Amino acid sequence: MKLEVLADDDAVARAAAAFIAGEARAAVAARGRFTIAVSGGRTPWVMLRALAGTPDVPWAGVHLFQVDERVAPAGDPDRNLTHLRDSLLDRAPLPPQQVHAMPVELPDAAAAAARYAATLREVAGAPPVLDLVHLGLGPDGHTASLVPGDPVLAIADADVALTGVYQGRRRMTLTYPVIDRARGILWLVTGAEKAGMLARLRKADPDIPAGRVRQDVALVLTDRAAAGA
């Protein structure tokens, strides 16, 4: 795991946008496409707005997936997709057919998860290998919607799964197998309230969900507050 400490959350967001743009250019040059899964959060939305304004991003070759999503109606402010549209999709020339939103509005949640797993296979291979997975770190040590104590943590035979109720909503989430298959993992960790969990993440503490994620291809972009500097 590599760690870069930047001045503040805005600097983290800008550095992340530049990193993603570089990875996109390299992947499209090497394989003809760039597959990325993104998480939600305030700093990530700033990151995506910066990415939308970055020159020379090969948008025609980008396929965008979601790391996780709340089961809520379309347009709900709880939905990551709502903020994703405002931050990136309304600002960048990303082909709509290459935006792969989690189908959480379908009435059969289990079938919806299976459908998203099938979409991953169609775009990123069988088993799917994403070029980059962007993750955040919660104050309780969760990442994606891999939350403490949820049975989803034990799923090893599916790439997409559903959680129980967490902070008032069920979630659809990528699971450890597909996250760990990624060519790269980008963590954004900002704020003093994350300092303790960041230390545990760096030690690969298995007692927190984030600590179980593969580390050898991971880059952590963090600010001084979260780094404890």
N, C-alpha and C positions, 0 to 999 in steps of 0.2 A: 504494500500500500504506500503510495506517494502522498505527501501532504504539502500543500501550499497555503501559507498564511498571508492574507491580504488585509488591508487597512479596515475595511468595513463591508457591510452586506452589499452595497452598490458595486464596490470593486470586485467582490466575489461574483456577482451577477454578470458583470462585463467580461471578466476572465472566463467564465463558463461559456458565454456566448461565443467568444473567440475560439475556445477549445472545440466546441461543437462544430463551428464552421470549418475548422481545419480537419476535423475527423470526417465531416461530410465530403469535403473535396477529395480527401485521400481514398475514402471508400468508393465513391463514384468513379474515380480514376482507375481503381483496382478491380472493382466488381460490377460497376454499372449502376449501383444503387447504394443508398445509405438508409439503414433501418434503425430507428431510435425510438425508445419508449421513455416518456417523460412523466414525472410526478407533479403534484400540485404544491402550492405554497406561495407566500408573498415574494420571497427572493426569486424563486423560479419564474414567476410572472414577469418580474423585471428582466430576468435573463432572456426570456423569450421575446420580449419587446426589443431588447438589444439585438438579438439574433435576427429579428425581422428587418432591422436596419443595417445589417452587416452586408457589405458588398461581396459579390462573387460566391454566394451560397448556391450550389447547384440544385435548386428547388425541384427541378423536373425529375431528379433521381431520388428525392427524399420520400421515405415512407414513415409516417408518424403513428406511433402506437401510444396507448396509455398504460402506465404502470398500475394504476388503480383508479377506481371510480366509486362514488357513493350511489346506492340505489335510490334515485330520486327522479322527479319528472324533468323533462327537457326544459332548459332555461333556468332551473332552480339555482340560486346562488350557492348552494352546497355542492353543486356539480363541478368537478374539475374542468369538464368540457366547456362550461360557460365561460370560465376565466381563460381557458386556452384559446377560445375564439377571439376574445377581446385582445389578448396579449400577442397572439401570433397569426391565427388563421385569417383575421380580417386585415392583416397588415403585410403579409408575405404572399408571393405567387405560388403557393404550394397547391398542386392539383388536388381538387376535392376528393377524387377517387383514391388518393394516396394518404388520406386522413382516416385512420382506422379507430373509430370511437368504440369504446366498450358498450355493447347493446343492453344497458341496464334497464331500459324501458320495456323490454319484452316481459310478458307475464310469467313465463317459465324461466326462473333465474338459472336453474341448472342447465337448461338447454342453451341459454344465452352464454354461459361460461364455455360450454363445449363449442359453440359457434365461434367465439372469439379465439379459442385455441386453434380451430380449423383455419381461421384467417391468418393467424401467425404462421402456420405450416405452409399455407399457399404462398405467402410473401417471403418468408425467411427460411424455408426449407423444413425438412422432416428428419430429425427434430429441429425446430426453429433455432437459429443462431442470430441474435440481434447484434448489430454493430456496436450500439451503445445503449446502456440503461442508466438513466438519471434517477438518483435516489435522494431522499431527504432523511433526516433523523429526528424522531420525536423525543420529547422530554422523558417519555417512558421507555425509550429504547426501541420503539417500533420503526419500521421502514416499509415502504409501499403500504399495503394494509395487512402486513404481517405483524399482528399485534399480540402482546403478551397474553398467554393463556388460551389463545384461540386454537381450535383443532386444525386450522389452516396451516399452522407451523409444521405439522407432521406430514403434509401431503407431498409425496415423492413421485406420484405416477400421473400427475396432471400439470399442465403449464399455466392454467387459469383456474381459479377457484373462488368460492364465496365465503365470506366470514360471517360470524354472528353479528349481533348489534354492537357497534363500537361508536361511542360518542353520538348516540341517537340514530345511527344509520347502519344497515348492512352494507357491505362493500364487495365489489368484485376486484380481484387482485391477481397480478402475476405471482407465481410461486417461486420458491428457491430454485427448482431445476432450470427453468428458463432464464432466470436472472443470472445464475452461475454459468450458463452456457455462453453468455455475451462475450464479445471480443473486448469490450471495455465497460467499466462501471465508473460513473461520475457522481460523487457525493457532493452536495452543497449543504454545509452546516454553518449556521450563523446564529449569534446571540449567546449571551452569557449563560442563559438557562440550559444550553446544550453542552456546556463545558464538561460536566461529569460524564455524560453519555458519550461524548466524543472520545474521551480518554478510554472508556470501556470498548468502544468500537475499535480503536487502534490496537487494543490488546486482543481483539477477536474473542471477546467475552461471550461464551455461548448462552449465558443466562439472559441476555437481551436479544430480541429477534435480529437486530441489525448486525450483531456480532457473529452471526452464522453465515453471513454472505461472503462469498469468495473475495479474497483480498489481493491476489497476485496481479490482477489487471485493473486495480482500483486507483483512482485519483480522488483525493479529498481536497476541495477548495473550501477554506474556512476563513472567518475573520478573527481579529485579535481577541474579541470577547469570548468566542467559543473555544479558541485555542488556549485561553487562560493567560495570554501574554499581556 
